[in-house]
């Protein structure tokens, strides 16, 4: 006899196009009805790509058709366009998923260990200083969406728990940056063992139940790869664009370029590429390319995006992250900080070209 659990198990074989995760763990299965072996399934999908619903429908029908004893099969796909897609909101003045937040920039990489969180923390501080120099600004927020390995609070020198006011989380701040992270909500040594739907809910909580106030820009630090957090983010928030982080060596570049293609699939523009750990300043104008050379440029060319920065290796970057004082705050005149300030200025200009 056919039942819902049998159907749900079969649906675990259906992958979301372009991802390795299945539609069940992504939380896309909205309803399952089984009557006399006839099966009706409803999926809820947020995408601006017209090919995705058709591909999901075909794959779902195929998976259910392989069930022994299955009768009639009906698959309904409920489609909602992401609010950050062109013509639907985001920075274009349309409906906002986060009232008061003017723009959202995702900082992403395909590979871990490229210094993405370090760049995100310094970028947020640099953007804040750039906006203040230009005549004020409402402020900058920094959202740590690395659910499994959150490190932004330590890098920003924040250890206090957020407060609750009018059923909203008040994000703590330092250096003028409002910060929210899973690390501020769990015990320091507690492991985070979550699956797709729970991650979806966490990111939704960060978006809808945190009182960010008025912000010019929210910088979102994503975990590496193309998993639950990435898809949940673009389905939940009106992301205006992504900054891609890589290091020069081919092993990082190849993974990063593949990971960045996820943003194409969900119609989020790539604002630029940052090559981190680009070189070591050996003095007297000499540069030691410890991790190779040219990776950032190749990545930018492949993604048809500008190379916004080549940030040199600097021990002060690491030390600043460990002690909770970002480099652009502690040593704003250092070569690495200047590269990040220049990137922040160009990012802001690129975000408002239209």
JOTA-V813234 format. One record per residue. RES is the residue in one letter. PSI is psi in whole degrees, -180 to 180 (* if undefined). NEAR is the number of other ideal C-beta (glycine too) atoms within 8 Angstrom. Layout:
RES | PSI | NEAR
RES | PSI | NEAR
This chain:
X | 131 | 3
X | 140 | 11
X | 174 | 7
X | -38 | 7
X | -35 | 6
X | -43 | 9
X | -45 | 15
X | -41 | 11
X | -39 | 7
X | -35 | 11
X | -19 | 15
X | -12 | 9
X | -8 | 7
X | 119 | 12
X | 144 | 10
X | 133 | 13
X | 125 | 9
X | -4 | 7
X | 160 | 11
X | -10 | 3
X | 151 | 11
X | 165 | 11
X | -21 | 13
X | -49 | 12
X | -24 | 11
X | -7 | 14
X | 27 | 8
X | -13 | 11
X | 111 | 12
X | -34 | 7
X | 143 | 7
X | 128 | 11
X | 129 | 7
X | 120 | 11
X | 115 | 6
X | 44 | 4
X | -1 | 10
X | 137 | 10
X | 130 | 16
X | 129 | 12
X | 137 | 16
X | 127 | 12
X | 142 | 14
X | 120 | 8
X | 136 | 12
X | 111 | 9
X | 150 | 10
X | -1 | 9
X | 113 | 8
X | -18 | 5
X | -25 | 7
X | -50 | 12
X | -42 | 11
X | -42 | 8
X | -41 | 9
X | -41 | 16
X | -46 | 10
X | -45 | 8
X | -38 | 10
X | -45 | 14
X | -38 | 10
X | -44 | 8
X | -44 | 11
X | -31 | 15
X | -18 | 8
X | -5 | 6
X | 129 | 11
X | 128 | 3
X | 4 | 6
X | 137 | 10
X | -133 | 9
X | 143 | 5
X | 128 | 11
X | 125 | 8
X | 120 | 12
X | 133 | 8
X | 113 | 10
X | 118 | 9
X | 132 | 8
X | 132 | 7
X | 139 | 9
X | 141 | 15
X | -18 | 13
X | -2 | 15
X | 155 | 13
X | 133 | 6
X | -1 | 5
X | 2 | 13
X | -133 | 12
X | -131 | 13
X | 5 | 9
X | 6 | 8
X | 3 | 4
X | -164 | 10
X | 140 | 7
X | 132 | 10
X | -22 | 11
X | 92 | 12
X | 134 | 4
X | -15 | 9
X | 113 | 12
X | -35 | 8
X | 150 | 11
X | 127 | 14
X | 124 | 17
X | 131 | 14
X | 119 | 15
X | 160 | 15
X | 156 | 14
X | -22 | 13
X | 144 | 13
X | 162 | 6
X | 12 | 7
X | 4 | 14
X | 27 | 12
X | -47 | 14
X | -37 | 13
X | -44 | 12
X | -42 | 15
X | -45 | 14
X | -44 | 15
X | -35 | 14
X | -43 | 16
X | -46 | 13
X | -38 | 15
X | -43 | 14
X | -41 | 15
X | -44 | 14
X | -38 | 12
X | -46 | 12
X | -36 | 13
X | -38 | 9
X | -29 | 6
X | 4 | 7
X | 36 | 5
X | -108 | 6
X | 149 | 10
X | -26 | 8
X | 171 | 12
X | 139 | 17
X | 158 | 16
X | 114 | 16
X | 120 | 12
X | 104 | 15
X | 11 | 12
X | 90 | 14
X | -39 | 11
X | -31 | 7
X | 60 | 5
X | 130 | 11
X | -7 | 11
X | -44 | 16
X | -43 | 13
X | -42 | 11
X | -27 | 13
X | 4 | 14
X | 37 | 10
X | 125 | 12
X | -11 | 4
X | 146 | 6
X | 144 | 6
X | 151 | 12
X | 162 | 6
X | 131 | 7
X | 124 | 6
X | 42 | 4
X | 21 | 4
X | 144 | 9
X | 130 | 11
X | 112 | 10
X | 133 | 12
X | 163 | 11
X | 157 | 9
X | 146 | 10
X | 25 | 10
X | 3 | 8
X | 125 | 14
X | 132 | 13
X | 136 | 17
X | 137 | 14
X | 151 | 11
X | -30 | 11
X | -23 | 12
X | -6 | 12
X | -12 | 7
X | 164 | 7
X | 147 | 4
X | -39 | 5
X | 8 | 3
X | 128 | 6
X | 149 | 3
X | 107 | 8
X | 87 | 3
X | 154 | 8
X | 177 | 7
X | -60 | 11
X | -33 | 9
X | -36 | 8
X | -42 | 13
X | -45 | 14
X | -39 | 8
X | -46 | 11
X | -36 | 14
X | -39 | 10
X | -44 | 10
X | -35 | 11
X | -44 | 11
X | -23 | 8
X | 18 | 8
X | 130 | 13
X | 89 | 9
X | -17 | 12
X | -150 | 8
X | 123 | 5
X | 140 | 14
X | -38 | 10
X | 143 | 15
X | 120 | 14
X | 126 | 14
X | 117 | 14
X | 112 | 14
X | 153 | 14
X | 162 | 11
X | 157 | 12
X | -165 | 9
X | 72 | 10
X | -150 | 9
X | -46 | 12
X | -40 | 13
X | -49 | 13
X | -40 | 15
X | -39 | 12
X | -51 | 14
X | -19 | 15
X | -23 | 9
X | -39 | 10
X | 149 | 13
X | 77 | 16
X | 126 | 15
X | -23 | 12
X | 167 | 12
X | 142 | 14
X | 125 | 17
X | 128 | 15
X | 134 | 14
X | 169 | 18
X | 169 | 14
X | -27 | 16
X | 147 | 9
X | -35 | 7
X | -32 | 7
X | -42 | 15
X | -46 | 15
X | -43 | 8
X | -40 | 10
X | -43 | 16
X | -40 | 12
X | -43 | 9
X | -37 | 14
X | -24 | 15
X | -20 | 9
X | -37 | 12
X | -31 | 13
X | -40 | 8
X | -26 | 10
X | 17 | 14
X | 39 | 11
X | 119 | 13
X | 145 | 8
X | 116 | 15
X | -26 | 12
X | 178 | 15
X | 139 | 16
X | 122 | 14
X | 107 | 16
X | 157 | 13
X | 42 | 12
X | -43 | 12
X | 168 | 12
X | 125 | 8
X | 111 | 9
X | 6 | 7
X | 160 | 5
X | 32 | 4
X | 5 | 4
X | 138 | 7
X | 126 | 9
X | 115 | 7
X | 78 | 9
X | -38 | 7
X | 22 | 9
X | -174 | 8
X | 142 | 6
X | -6 | 7
X | -41 | 16
X | -43 | 15
X | -44 | 9
X | -43 | 9
X | -45 | 17
X | -43 | 12
X | -42 | 7
X | -39 | 7
X | -1 | 11
X | 48 | 5
X | 158 | 10
X | 147 | 8
X | 106 | 12
X | -25 | 12
X | 147 | 10
X | 98 | 9
X | 118 | 15
X | 160 | 13
X | 135 | 10
X | 121 | 11
X | -29 | 6
X | -27 | 11
X | -49 | 14
X | -45 | 9
X | -38 | 8
X | -40 | 15
X | -39 | 14
X | -36 | 7
X | -1 | 7
X | 27 | 11
X | 101 | 7
X | 150 | 13
X | -41 | 14
X | -18 | 13
X | -45 | 9
X | -42 | 9
X | 70 | 9
X | -18 | 10
X | 3 | 5
X | 156 | 10
X | -40 | 8
X | -43 | 12
X | -41 | 14
X | -38 | 10
X | -39 | 12
X | -39 | 16
X | -44 | 13
X | -41 | 10
X | -42 | 14
X | -44 | 13
X | -46 | 9
X | -35 | 11
X | -47 | 15
X | -42 | 12
X | -43 | 8
X | -33 | 11
X | -25 | 13
X | 23 | 7
X | -40 | 5
X | * | 3
